[in-house]
């Protein structure tokens, strides 16, 4: 028994030493210390040729020990019948600038595919890793020729793209997607990558032309939906809807795509397109779930764009919809929207609370319960019941740990403390939230953290910070005119202090929301001129550019601002959009 234990311990210690040596050799390779790596790998290779051959060969090549590399390959060729070794051998010759010998070995490897087509994938992959793209292409094509059941269309398409033959890549990718429709997202992801680097817009135009031709030549809805995807990439939701409508006429099951399109249009503030899409849904479906979603989205749009004298009619509409669909889990989103409207627009928080308390009596899952408590917390904040609001947010945090909704609740909890002017507690909360996986939440947390920290250091009594919290709370309550006056007064009293930067941004944003673009631009410009190193610079640039482009139709000024964003703020959340619009306004795109 003792002898067995001793043997077992010896084997275990040998395994551990081998594993340590293995890792040490890999660490040396990562550090570029190939001589030290070779010393270890040669010992390991002697014990297990198959496992360590590639690493040892790579080290020989890195140090230009070509004779040792060829000797190693020849040893392996005797032991293993693997045509990949011919590629390795050819590559050693290529490193020595012996191209004729290299090509001869590559050709020998391809000949093996004629004997066994299954070698094609492995050889093609090895050629790709060595950036021998033409040879990789030949390997895949040879494999398909030897066995027509093999399909390397996807691989060959990407290789054509890397070789700069984008027209061939596009043709092959589209054909591959059509034949393997479950892989369409994979194809679209690849096209998106090439579109990101499409500086002159020519490739985007080729995609558009190619897809339009496909829709004209084929009655298959696949091409309508693919063209819809293309228009969505460009945020042309009206054009995407035309394609989705054509797909629906041939395949009525595609209605959920249309609802998704409406949601995207809403997110991009394309209200007219969204309303057109949603009206189509209501006219053409009997599905209650789709009808309810469409009504919810339309009511949301109406609320966001309505004036105060239209609120009564919207209130009646909301009550009619609740009566039609009932107070059930099925109509949860409609109940949440109605409660929000009652509190924040009709200024009737008690009525909203009653609705949500009834909602909480329904058999809801944990996530839906948390959504209700989140809205209830928002309404409690509106009604200045801060402690009750904080309790609701804390319950969401507890019930949905690590969920994005929990992070959102944490930020709202911090802001509730900020509105009640408990700045020290707020500071502790946003310190943690700065690390949130959600970029938007982390960004908001950083802004709030810096606001409190900077203004506390400058003013121990926090007089300006208290005035700011009051104005920001008025804005939260949708008392926009009162908030504007409070911020303007704050700016006048504390000009030149740390609070000025955040105050200027708030004033500009209020004017922008009022569609008073002249004043909005004026305050953004003050921010850009006087706070060049501030945290709102990228937002001031982007929002100014957007106003010039969308509403004032001054493309030259918009272009200059987008250019500044692209050159000076590559880490901004608004960088991708800025780059896209800058290229368009510069005349790079023909779309």
C-alpha angles and dihedrals in degrees: 000000000000090000091054091050091050091050091048092050090048092051092047093049090048090051092049092049090049092050091049092050090047092055093043091054091050090049090053090051091051089051092048092245095135098162091060091044091052092054090059098035094053089059092046091046091055089059099039115016098177096053100046104029096093094050093046092048091050091052092050090051093047090055093041092242089150097161090055090046093053091045090053092049092049090051090053093046090058091051101037132039096217122140089203086078088064089058090049090049092049091049091055088054090048091053087056089051090247093137097165092056090043094052090047091057092045089052091050088054091052090050088062088062089062087059095043118014091195089075089069098084095048094045092045090052092049092050089050093051089053090048091242091141100166090051091047088053091051091050094053094043091048090051093052090047092052093046118021090196090069116090121201097155092121094050094045091047092056091046090054088052092051089049089056095251095126095162091059091044092052093048093049094044093051092048091047092049092050093049092044103034094170086067095052092109088056090053092047092050090055092048089050090055092054091045089056089062096039096118097172097035093237095123092049088053091050091053091050093049092045093051094044089054090050092052091049095048098041134047091206112123088218090083094047090054092046090051088048088055089052093052090047089057086059092042090241094143096165091059091044089053091055089058095044090049090053089049091049093054089059096034116027090187091076095079095111089064088058092052090050089051091054091052091051091049089052092051089054092048092244091144099167093051090047093051092049091051094046093047088054090053093052092048095050111037137067092187105120094207092054092044091052092048090050093048090048093051093045092049089049090053092047092050093049094051101035127109121226094261089060095055095089092057091047090050090055090048092052092049091049091052092048089050091049097048099028133222096293137126086261091067097041097123091050090052092050092049092048092050091049091050092049093051105036101032106024090037091228104127094161091058090049092050092053091052092051094044087057090047090056089060090065122098096262130165120241094266095049091046088053092051089055092047090049092055090043088053090051091053092047089054090049088052091048091245089135099163092051089048091051090051091054093048091048090054090054090050091051097044097046105034114185091005117128087240089059090053089050090051090050091055092048089049089053091049091049088057089047092053090050086051096243091141099165092056091045090053092055092051098048091048087068095040092057085079094053115137087228108087092205093052092044090049093051090046092053091050092051092044093052092044092057097037097048095044094044091054092051098041117028091191090052092219094154092043091054091051089048092051090051093051092045090051090052087053090051089053089053091245087138099164092049090047092050092052091047092052092046090051090047090051092050094049098043103033112159094019125116092261090065097082096055091041093054090051093051092048092049091048093051091051090047091052088049088053089240091138096169093061093038091056091045093057094041087053092052087052091050093047100043103031104040093154095042128121095245098057096102092047093048090051095046098044091046091051091049092053092050091048102041105031111014095038093219099141095174093059091042091051093052092051093047089049091054089050092051095047100040108027110042091149095056122115086232096054098098093051092044092052092049094050092042091055091048094049091045088059097249095130130064095194 
